[in-house]
Amino acid sequence: MLQDFRESISGAAKFIVILIAIPFAFLGIESIFFTGASVEEAANIGGERITRLEVARAIQRRRNLIQQQFGEVDPSTVSDELLYGPVLQNMANAKALENQARDMGMAVASSTLARLLKEVEIFQADGQFSKDNYLNYLARNQYTPQTHRRFIESELLVNQLAQGITSTAFLTNGELQRVVTLMEQSRDFHYLTLPLEPVRERMVASAAEVEAYYTQHSAQFVATETVVFDYIELKLGDLTDSVTLDDTVIKAYYDDQLAAAEASRRLFVGHIMIDSQEDGSHSQKLANAQAALEQGNEFAAVARQYSEDLLTADQGGEIGEFIAADMPPAFQAAVVELDVGQVSSPVEIDSGWHLIKVLREEKTIVRSFEEERERMGNELRQQLALDLMPEKVEELGDLAYNNTNLAEVAGELGLELKTSPALTRQGIRNGNTSADDSDDDIVNNPTVLEVAFSEDVLDNGYASEVLELSQGNVLVLKLKEHQPERILSLDEVRGQVEEQVKTDKAALELEAQGKAYVAQIRTGIAAGETIERVATANDLNWQVSLATQRYAPGVNREVVAQVFELPAATAVPAVRSFATGAGDIVVYSLDAISEGSEQAQAAEQLGAMGTSLTRASAARDFTAYQKTLVAEADIDLSAFVGSN
């Protein structure tokens, strides 16, 4: 409210600002304030320019969308360099669509733009459009009102064109019937399974077979490059624990906090003002207000009834925070004498009389020393440790630089020397499951890994510079052991190779066995040979699945996928075999195919299916239209090639 007092004289100044702003409206404020990326051309589509700044904004929007969909991702996968080409091409395609929309006479009304902006939630405050929120958004995203308007208008024009094309899509009853027939089709089939594991267990891998396999596939058996490093970690907590304090120091700190709390005290005041009258009539009004207060009426209610200060009366007389420098001396003197909740005697200031009340105070609450001793002791130790941290960090760096052995540095500083597990460049533990997991935040830290594999550390054997992991947590590291990438010897992987040889031999035997069963069943169909008879004769597991639909739950998905890959025109019974992901061989017989029917579907399901198919058709139509339009457009993406 005090601010209102001070701003009441600023009307003329605001009028002058308006006069100054008028030339900018005619000249175009963008041309005055924006150069560089905002005007440099990145592409040209039919004479319409796309600037570098527009591309940069689009890249950021794409990056934000990716992060919203997939959470935090590796920054290198959403770098400007990777996104630049696809984003610019998409912008060129959109510009071609926008130009086509304009050529066809499409437009966006100013009233539509204004209405849409008012409905955007981030531009609102308390449910109403906020000019400040809008301008802050523009500033953060390097827009001017003009460039943002053009961006929104472009989006709406492309959307209009897209809706115009996609709304023409349709689906005939015949097309819907054909889709339903395929989607709701069911099939009967039998299958038996030849498990891999029993066959693999009886396989023997000879020395010659193992050696031959290793020779042919040695490139598969690679030991990843690893490093092991020693490191010294300095934490703020190490320094905090070493700081000792007595009560005298803590008490002095407590007294400082107490004084600071008192200094932070803020008073909020209100008043009831009665203008002085030459005939003295103000005295009665003042007396009436005082009487109302003495009778226990709320100060705010009395102020609304009696106060003649139009700026504060509706606010219950509240002026705001008491800032002495902004108040007349008599007002200051009255407030100083009042406790919170107390009302002053009438105070005459200039041409009015005031009843002043200290409405409330705000200040930091500090409990007694006994209650605060432990907390403030810890707080003071933390502050002193923070003061010591730069000195200790510098000392750590100097000692590490001048010593070839980090153990000596650790001993001199009274810190622990730690050793990392074997790590790859990705921070993987390389099979070391015995290492202490407590160091994961360090050994899997991208900065630490980058330095551990740097030329200075890896090739030159230097200790690293002091690395800051987080506030109050630093370390230095030095290489202890380096294992370059290499092909593992046969002796190192013999067991692994033997298992692979046995698996391959078993897979070949099973494949041949499966083909033999397929041939046996096919040739014996006329004589009644079936999956069931073959499985029973050979003590194999077999299954039957009747009237099975494409997405039926509870049925082996791999078998269903194979069965439904066969064309609907396939002659039945059709006998085939395939290898599962686990290496087993499945022999199956497709015995019957039943077409789906519209009558089996509820009206709601048919409607939903028709809508979905129509949308898919519309999307294909629009994609084809866009490709044709872009192919015919004069698109030049060479204006900014090589700059990213």
N, C-alpha and C positions, 0 to 999 in steps of 0.2 A: 504493500500500500504506500509506503514511503516513496517507492519508485514512481507511483502515479503522481505524487506531489511534484517530483522533479521533472516528469515528462510533460506536465501540463502546459509548459511554455514552448513545446517543440513543434507546434503546428506549422509555423512559418517555414521552419527548416525542412519539414517533410514536403512542402509545396515546392521548394527549391530543388530537392532531389528529383521530383517528378519532371521538372523542366529540364534538368540535366539529362535525364534518361531518354527524353523524346528523340534526340538525334540518333541514338543507338538503335532505336526501333526501326528507323528508316534506313540507316547505313548497313545494319546487319551486325550484331554483336559478335557472331562467330568469326567474321573476317578480321576482327580486331584482336581477339584473344587466342584463336586457335591457328596454329601453323604446324609444320612438320607432319607427324603421322596422321593428323586429322585431314590433311589435304593431299598427301602423297598417294598416288594411284597404285593399287595392287592388282586391279583387273578392270577390264572394260567390256561391257556387254551391250551391244547395239548402241554405243555412244553413251551409255550410262556408266558412271564410274563407281568402283568399290574402293574405298580408301583403306590404308593400313590400319587406321584406328578402328574402323568397322570390323576388319578381320580380327584384330586383337580382342574386341568385345565378344565376337562370336566364338573365338577359341576359349575364352574364359567361361562362357555359357556352356559350351560343350564339356569342358573340364568339370564344372559344377554338376552337370547332369550325370556324368560318369561316377563321380564321387557319391552322389545321392543314391545311385542304383547299386553300387558295389562297395560303398564305404571307403575307408582310406585305402588308396592304391599306391603302388610304387610311383613316385613322381616322374621317373624316367619314362614310364609308359603313357603319361599324359603330358609330355613336354610340348612346347610350342612347335618344335621341329616336326614331331610326329603328327600333330593335329593340323598343322598349317595347310598342307595340301588338300586333305579331305574336306576341311572346313571351307576353304576358299572355293573348291569345286561346288559344294552344296550352296554356297552363297551365290555363285554364278548361275546355278540352275534356278534358284529362287528368283534372282533378278530377271532372268528370262521369262519366268512365269508372271512376275509383276508387270513387265513391259507388255506382255500379251494381254493381261487384264486391262491395262490402261488403253491399249489399242482397241479393245472391244467395248470401251466406253464405261468401264466400271470405275467407281469412285467411292470414297468414304466421306460421309458428312462430318463437318466439324463438331456438330452436336453429338454424333455417335462417339467420336474420340473423347470428348469431354465427359460424357456419361461413363464410358469404360474406365477412364482414369479415376473418376470419383469412386468407382466400385472396387478398385484394387486395395486390398487390405493393408499392404505395407505403406500406402500413402495416407492412411487414416489415423486419426487420433480421437479416441472416445467415440468411435463410430462415425466420425465426420471427416471429409477430405481435409488434409492438412497441407497447406502450401509449403510449410517448412519441411515436412517429411518428404514431399515430392522433390523439392530443390536439393535436399541432402542426398537423396537417391541419385539424382542427375549428377551431382558433383562427384560422388563416389565412383560412378561408372563413366565419367568423362563425357557426359551428354550435355548438350544445351537443350532448352525446351524445343527448339526447332529440329535438331537432329533426332531427339527422342520421338517427336511427333512423326517424322518421316519414317522412323523404324517401325512404329506401331502401325502406321498407315500401310507400309509395305507388307507387314505380316497379315493384315486384314484383307488386302487385295488378293494375295496369294490364296488365302483361305476361301475367299469368295469364288475364285476361279476353280479351286479344287472341289468345292461343294457343287458348283455348277456341272462339272464333269461327272463326279461320282454319283450325283443324284439321278443321272440318266440310266444307271445300271439296273438290270432286271434279270429275273430268273424264270424260265418257263416251267410249267408243270412237268413237262417231259424231263427236263434237266433235273428237277428235284427228285422225280421218281427214280431216275438212273442212279443218283447219288445215294438215295435211301436204300435202293436194292443192293448196292455195294457195301454201304456202311453197316447194314443190318444183316448181311449175309452170315450164315452159320455153316460150320463144317464138322464132319465126323472123321475122327482119325484114331489109329492105334500107333503105339510106338514102344520100342524096347531100348534099353540103355546098356551099353558095353562100358563098364567103368575102367578108367585108366589105371588106378592105383594097384589093384591086384596084379595086373600084367607088369607094371613097372617094378613091383617088389621082387618078381622072379627073374628079372633081367640081370645080366652080368655085363659089366663094362670092362673089356680087356684093356691091357696097357696100350696096345697099338691103337685101339679105338679112341682112348682118352687122348693120346698124343696127337692123333690125326685131327680130332675135334679142336684141341687147343691151338694147333697150328693154323687151322682154318679160321678160328674165331678169336684169336688172341687179342684183337683190338677191343673186344667186349670186356676184357678183364683189366681194367685200368684203376690204379690207385690215384685218387684225386690229390692234387697238390695241397699240402697242409703246412701250417706253422704252429709252433708252440712258443709262447713268449712269457718272460717274467714281467711282472708289473707291480708298481707301488701305487696304491690308491690312498689319496688324502681326502678325508671327509670333514665337513664342518664339525660333525659330532666328535671327531678325534680331538679337535681343539677345544670344543666345549667341555669335554670331560677333564681336560687338563687345567682348566681355569678354576682357581680356588678363591673364594670370597669370604670375608668375615661380615658380621652383622652391621659394622659401622659403614661399610661400603654400600650394603644393601639398603640401610636406612637412609643414606644420602640419596640414593637412587629413588627410593620411595618418596622422600620429601620433594624431589624434583617432579615426580609424576603427580603428586598432590597439587603442587603449584601450577603445573600445566593444566590439570583438570579445572582448577579454579579460574585460570586465565581463559579457558575455553567456554566459560559460562556465558550463555546467551539468554537475554531477557526479551520477552515478547509483551508488548504493552498495548493498551487500548485507552480511549478517552471518550468523554461526553463533552461536546463543545456547545456553549451557548454564546451567541453573538452579543456584544455589549450594545445597549440601547441608551440613547441620551435621556429618555424619560425614566430610566432605571427599571423598566419592566423585566429586564433579564434576571433580576434578582429573584423574582417569584418563580420563574422557570427553573433556575438553578436550585432553589429551595425545594421545589417539587421533585426534581431528579434525586436530590440527596435524600429526601424523605422516602422515596420509593426504594432506594438502596438500603436504607436503614430498616425498612419493613421486610427485608429479605428477598426482594425481587432480584432476578438474575441481571448482572451488569449488561449483558447483551440485549436483553429485552428493554431495559431502561434506555440504553443508547439508541435503539431503534425508535423509541417513542419520543425522546427529548433531544437527541443530538442534532445540531444544525450543520454538522459537517457532512455534506452530501456524499463524499467519497467513502466515508467509513461507517455511516449510520446503518446502511443495509448489511454491513458485515459485523454487526454487533459491536461497533465501535473499535474493532481491532485495527491497529495501525501496522503492526508487523514487528520485526526485530528492532530492538532499541539500539540505535547506533548514535552515541552521544554527539558525534561531530555533525550529525544531520539535524539536531534538535536545538531550539533556542535555550539559552542558559537557564531560564526559570523552569523549563520542562525537564532539563537534565537534573537540576537540583531536586525537584520533586521526586523523580524516579529513584535517585540514589537513596532517599530516605525511606522508601517503601520496601516491605517484604512481599513475597509472592502471595497474590490474592488480596492484598491491601489496597484500598482506594484513598487517594490523597484528598486533602481539603481543597477547596476551589483555588485554582492557580490562574492569575491573570497573565495572558500572553498576547501582546499586540492588541487586537480589538475584540478579544473573546475571553471567556472564562472556561476553564477545563477541569473536569474531574478525571484524574488519571489513575489507571489500575495496572499493576504488574500481573499480567494474565498467567504466565507460566515461565519456567526457566528450563533450559536444556544444558546439561553439562555431564562430563564423564564422571561416573560414580567410582570412587576409590574406597575400598573397604579398609578396615584397620590394618596396621602393620603386621600384626600376628597372622591375620587372614591372608595377606598378600605376600608374606615373606618368601615362601617357596616359589610362587609363580614369578615374582619379580626377580628372585635370585636366578632362576632359569633363564628369564628374559635377558637379564644383564649378562650372564655368561654367553648367551647366544650373540649378543651385540659385541662383546669383547672378542669372541671368536671370529666374528665377521671382520673386525678391525685387524685381527692377526692374520687372517687368511691370505691377503695379498703378499705379505712378507714371507709366509711359509711356502706359498706357491712359487715365489721367486727363488727361495732357497732350494726347494725341490728341483726346479729347473736347472739351477746352477750346479748343484751336486751331481745330477744325472748327466749333465753335459761334460763334467770334468772327471767322471769316474767310469771305468770300463766295467765295473761290477755293481749291479743294482743292489746286491746284498749289503754292500758297504753303505750305500745311501740309505737303505732302510734302517740299518743299525744306527746310523748317526741321527736320524730323525725319530727313532723310536717307533717306526711303523713296520707292518708285516709285509714281507716279500711273498707275493703269490705267483703261482704258475698256472697258465691257462691250459685247458685240454687241447688236443690236436684239432685245429680248426681249418676248414676250407675258406675260400674267399667269400662264401655265402654265410659263414658262421656256423655251419653244421658241425656237429661234434664228431663226425667221422667214426661213428660206432662206439665212441667212448662213453659208455653208460655209467661208469664209476665216478665220473667227475662230479664235483659238488655243484648242484643246480643253483646255488646262491650267487654264482658269478655270471649267470645267463645275461643279466642286463649289461654286463661289460663285454663279454666275449661275443655276443650277438649284436653289439652296437655297430651300426654301419660306419661311423667315424673311426672307431677303434680298428675295425677290420681293414678299412682303407689304409690307415697308417701302418698297420702290421705288415701289409703286403706292399708298402711303398718302397721306392728305390733306396732311400736313406736307411731304413730299418732292415729290409730284406737283403739288399745287395751290399750295402756299405757297412752294415752291422752297427749303426749308430743307435743310441737311445733316442726315443721320440721326444719332441717338444711336449710340454705339459698340455694335456688334452682336457678340456672342460666337458664333462659328461652332462652335468646339470649344475644349477647354482649350488655352490658349496660342495662340489664333488669333482675332483680332478684326478688324473693319473699320468704316469709315464710308463712306457713299456720298452722292452729290449728283446730282440730275437734270441731264443734259446735253441730252437731246432727247426730246420726247414727240410721238408720232404718234397722234392719236385714231383710233378706228375710222371708216372711211369707205368709200363705194362707189367702186371704181376707175373711172376714166374709160375711155371706149371706146378711146382711143388707147393706154392702158396695157395693155389686154387684147385688142386687136384680133386679134393672131395666135391667141390661145386661142379667141376667138369664131369666127374663120374655120374653124378645125379642127373645132369643134363643129357648125357649120352644114354643113360637108361630110359629117361623120359622120351627121348626121340625114338629109340628103338621100340618102346612100348606103343607110341603113337602110330608108327608105321604098321606094326602088327595089328593094332586095333582097326586102323583104316582099311587094311586088306580084309580083315574079318567082317567088318561092316559091309564092304562091297560084295563079299561073298554071300552074306545073308540077303542083301538086296537082290542079287541075281537069282538066288534060290527061290525067293518068294515070287519074283516076277515070272520065272519059268513054271512055277508050280501053282499059279493062280487058278488055272483051269481045273487043277486037281484038288482045289480047296486049300492050298497052302496059304497061311496067314501069319501075321506078326505073332499072334497068340500061340500058334502051334510051334513056331520056331523058338520063341522064348521059353515055352514049357519044356520042349525037348532038350534045350541047352541050359536049363536052370537059370534063366535070366529074368530080371524084373521087367514087367511090361505094364502099360497103362492104356486105357481107352478113354476118349473124351468125345461125347456126343453133343450135337447141336451147339457147338462152341462158337461164340462170336469173337470178333477180332480183339476186343479189349476185355474179354471175360476174366474176372478175378479168380485166383486160386488155381490157375492152370500154368504149367511151366511156360514162361514167357519166351524162352528161346525156341521151344518146339512150336508154339503158336505162330511166332514170327516166320519160321520156315514154312509151315503149312499154308499160311496166307500169302506167301510170296508166289506160290504157284498160281498161274492164271486161272480165271474162273472157267475158261473153256477146257481145262485139263481133263483128259479122260481118266475116269476112276475105275478101279483103284490105281493110285499112283504111288510108287514106292521109291523112297529116296533115303539118303543118309547124310549126316553132317557132324562136324566136331563142335562140341560145346566150348565155352570159354574155359572150363576146367580141364579140357582135354579128353573128356568122355566122348564116345561115339554113340549117336542116336540114330536108329533105323526106324523110319515112320512110314505109315501107309495112309494116304488121304483116301477115304472110302466114300464120302458123299458130300455134295455141295448143295445147300438150300438157299435160294435167293430171299432177300429181305422183302418186306411189303409195307406200303404206306399205311395199310389198315392196322398194322401192328403198333403204329405210333400214335400217341395222343396228339390232339390238335395243337396243344401248346408246344410239344417237342418239334412237330413239323414246322410250326411257325418260327421257332428259334433257329432251327436248322436252315430254313429258307433265308432268314435275315442274315445269318452268318455267311452263307454262300454268296448272297447278294453283295455283302460288304467286301468279301474276297474278290469277287468279280470287279467291283468298283475300283478297288485298289489296283488291280491289274490294268484296268482301262486307263486310270490316271497315270500310272507308271509309263505305259506305252505312249500316252499323249505327251508326257513330259519329255521322254526320250526323243520323240519326233521334234518337239519344239526346240529343245537344246541343240539337236543336230543341225537345225536350220538357222539357229541364232548366230550372230557374229560375236563370238566370245574370244576375247584376247586375255589369256592369263600370263602373258610374258612380261607384263609391266614391272613385276616385282620378283621375277625368278632369280634365285641365287642370293637373295637377301635374308633368307631364313635358314 
